[in-house]
Amino acid sequence: MKKIVVICLAVLGCISCAQSQKNMDQTIYQFKVEDISGETFDMSSLKGKKVLIVNTASECGLTPQYEQLEEVYKSYKDDNFVIIGFPANNFGAQEPGSNEQIAQFCKANYGVTFPMMSKISVKGDDMHPLYQFLTQKSKNGFEDSEVEWNFQKYLINEKGELVDVVSPRTLPNDKQIISWIEE
């Protein structure tokens, strides 16, 4: 009987270790999201690229960051780098529009050409699974974080792993972000 108990405990321990390792091996590549046009966007298509993920809003004091985001995207898009924007209405109802209205706003006001996704929730009970990954160390293996406000930036390496969380107030063309892109 003791042998059976020991074997069962060993098996359970292995399963627990495997589950922990599985959580540590998660990347953004496991997610499929919807782009702003309603098409499926497979995050695994970003393998080998550095990715800046940012939650956006059209009626925020930080909205002018779209301009710097676009400049950074244009400067580095040919260097295995991409920016992915996720409109969200979680802060002060500053993204009230439909996907169509958001797309028109971004194009007309800032000439946005980087990929924009459909509006999602980046916090709360209805938080999108990608943002659950980005904000929970148990899922991303890096750190716990909270989306503080619109235009928080998540830096993802070429392996799809979260490597940094950047404050909403830090501009997209800040030395910290540019150095990371160029390294």
C-alpha positions as CSV (number, residue, x, y, z in Angstrom):
1,M,0.0,0.0,0.0
2,K,2.9,2.4,0.8
3,K,4.3,1.8,-2.6
4,I,1.0,2.7,-4.3
5,V,0.8,5.9,-2.3
6,V,4.4,6.8,-3.1
7,I,3.8,6.1,-6.8
8,C,0.6,8.1,-6.8
9,L,2.3,11.1,-5.1
10,A,5.2,10.9,-7.6
11,V,2.8,10.8,-10.5
12,L,0.9,13.8,-9.1
13,G,4.1,15.6,-8.6
14,C,5.1,15.1,-12.2
15,I,1.7,16.2,-13.4
16,S,2.0,19.4,-11.3
17,C,5.6,20.0,-12.6
18,A,4.4,19.5,-16.1
19,Q,1.5,21.9,-15.6
20,S,3.8,24.5,-14.1
21,Q,6.2,24.1,-17.0
22,K,3.2,24.4,-19.4
23,N,2.2,27.7,-17.9
24,M,5.8,29.0,-18.2
25,D,5.9,28.0,-21.8
26,Q,2.9,30.1,-22.9
27,T,3.5,32.8,-25.5
28,I,1.3,35.2,-27.4
29,Y,1.4,32.7,-30.2
30,Q,-1.4,30.7,-28.6
31,F,-3.9,33.5,-29.2
32,K,-6.2,34.3,-32.1
33,V,-7.8,37.7,-32.0
34,E,-10.2,39.6,-34.2
35,D,-8.8,42.5,-36.2
36,I,-10.7,45.8,-36.5
37,S,-12.3,44.6,-39.8
38,G,-13.7,41.4,-38.0
39,E,-11.1,39.0,-39.5
40,T,-9.2,36.5,-37.5
41,F,-5.7,37.5,-36.7
42,D,-3.4,34.6,-35.6
43,M,-0.8,35.9,-33.2
44,S,1.5,33.0,-34.3
45,S,1.9,34.9,-37.6
46,L,4.2,37.2,-35.5
47,K,6.8,34.6,-34.8
48,G,10.3,36.0,-35.1
49,K,9.2,39.6,-34.6
50,K,9.4,41.9,-31.7
51,V,5.9,43.1,-30.8
52,L,4.7,46.1,-29.0
53,I,1.1,45.6,-27.8
54,V,-0.8,48.7,-26.7
55,N,-4.3,49.4,-25.5
56,T,-5.6,52.5,-27.2
57,A,-8.5,55.1,-26.9
58,S,-9.6,57.9,-29.2
59,E,-10.8,60.4,-26.6
60,C,-7.9,60.3,-24.1
61,G,-5.3,62.9,-23.2
62,L,-2.7,60.3,-24.4
63,T,-4.4,59.7,-27.8
64,P,-1.7,61.8,-29.6
65,Q,0.6,58.8,-28.9
66,Y,-0.9,57.4,-32.0
67,E,1.4,59.7,-33.9
68,Q,4.6,58.4,-32.2
69,L,3.3,54.8,-32.5
70,E,2.9,55.3,-36.3
71,E,6.4,56.9,-36.6
72,V,8.0,54.0,-34.7
73,Y,6.1,51.5,-36.7
74,K,7.1,53.0,-40.0
75,S,10.8,53.3,-38.9
76,Y,11.1,49.6,-37.7
77,K,8.4,47.6,-39.5
78,D,11.0,46.2,-41.9
79,D,13.2,45.1,-39.1
80,N,11.0,42.3,-37.7
81,F,9.0,44.7,-35.5
82,V,5.3,45.3,-35.3
83,I,2.9,47.3,-33.2
84,I,-0.6,45.8,-32.4
85,G,-3.2,48.2,-31.2
86,F,-6.2,47.1,-29.0
87,P,-8.9,49.7,-28.6
88,A,-10.5,49.5,-25.1
89,N,-13.2,51.4,-23.4
90,N,-12.0,50.6,-19.8
91,F,-10.8,54.0,-18.7
92,G,-13.2,56.9,-18.5
93,A,-15.3,55.6,-21.4
94,Q,-12.7,57.2,-23.7
95,E,-13.2,54.7,-26.6
96,P,-17.0,54.7,-27.1
97,G,-17.0,54.2,-30.9
98,S,-17.6,51.1,-33.0
99,N,-14.7,49.3,-34.7
100,E,-15.5,51.1,-37.9
101,Q,-15.5,54.5,-36.2
102,I,-12.2,53.7,-34.5
103,A,-10.6,52.6,-37.7
104,Q,-11.8,55.8,-39.5
105,F,-10.5,58.0,-36.6
106,C,-7.1,56.4,-36.5
107,K,-6.6,56.7,-40.3
108,A,-8.0,60.2,-40.7
109,N,-6.3,61.7,-37.7
110,Y,-3.0,59.8,-37.4
111,G,-2.6,57.9,-40.6
112,V,-2.4,54.6,-38.6
113,T,-1.1,51.7,-40.7
114,F,0.0,49.3,-37.9
115,P,-2.5,46.5,-37.2
116,M,-5.4,47.5,-35.1
117,M,-7.6,44.9,-33.5
118,S,-11.3,44.9,-32.6
119,K,-12.2,46.7,-29.4
120,I,-11.7,44.5,-26.3
121,S,-11.7,44.8,-22.5
122,V,-8.2,45.0,-20.9
123,K,-9.3,44.7,-17.3
124,G,-12.1,43.5,-15.1
125,D,-14.3,40.4,-15.2
126,D,-14.6,40.5,-19.0
127,M,-10.8,41.0,-19.6
128,H,-9.7,39.5,-22.9
129,P,-7.6,36.2,-22.6
130,L,-4.6,37.9,-24.3
131,Y,-4.6,40.6,-21.6
132,Q,-5.1,37.9,-18.9
133,F,-1.8,36.5,-20.3
134,L,-0.1,39.9,-20.4
135,T,-1.0,40.8,-16.8
136,Q,-0.6,37.5,-14.9
137,K,2.8,36.1,-14.1
138,S,1.3,32.6,-13.7
139,K,0.4,32.8,-17.5
140,N,3.3,34.9,-18.9
141,G,6.2,33.8,-16.7
142,F,7.5,37.3,-16.4
143,E,5.5,39.4,-13.9
144,D,2.1,40.4,-12.7
145,S,0.9,43.8,-13.8
146,E,-2.2,45.9,-14.0
147,V,-3.3,47.9,-17.0
148,E,-3.0,51.4,-15.5
149,W,-4.6,53.4,-18.3
150,N,-4.9,53.8,-22.0
151,F,-1.7,53.4,-24.0
152,Q,0.1,51.0,-21.7
153,K,2.7,49.1,-23.7
154,Y,3.7,45.4,-23.5
155,L,7.0,44.4,-25.1
156,I,7.1,40.9,-26.6
157,N,10.4,39.3,-27.8
158,E,10.9,37.3,-31.0
159,K,9.9,34.1,-29.1
160,G,6.5,35.5,-28.2
161,E,7.5,36.1,-24.5
162,L,6.6,39.1,-22.5
163,V,9.8,40.9,-21.5
164,D,8.7,44.4,-20.3
165,V,5.7,46.5,-19.3
166,V,5.9,50.2,-20.1
167,S,3.9,52.9,-18.5
168,P,1.1,54.6,-20.5
169,R,2.8,58.0,-20.0
170,T,6.0,56.7,-21.6
171,L,6.0,57.8,-25.2
172,P,6.4,55.2,-27.9
173,N,9.5,56.9,-29.2
174,D,11.2,56.9,-25.7
175,K,14.8,55.7,-25.5
176,Q,13.7,52.7,-23.4
177,I,11.5,51.4,-26.2
178,I,13.7,52.3,-29.1
179,S,16.8,50.7,-27.4
180,W,14.8,47.5,-27.0
181,I,13.7,47.5,-30.6
182,E,17.2,48.0,-31.8
183,E,19.0,45.5,-29.6
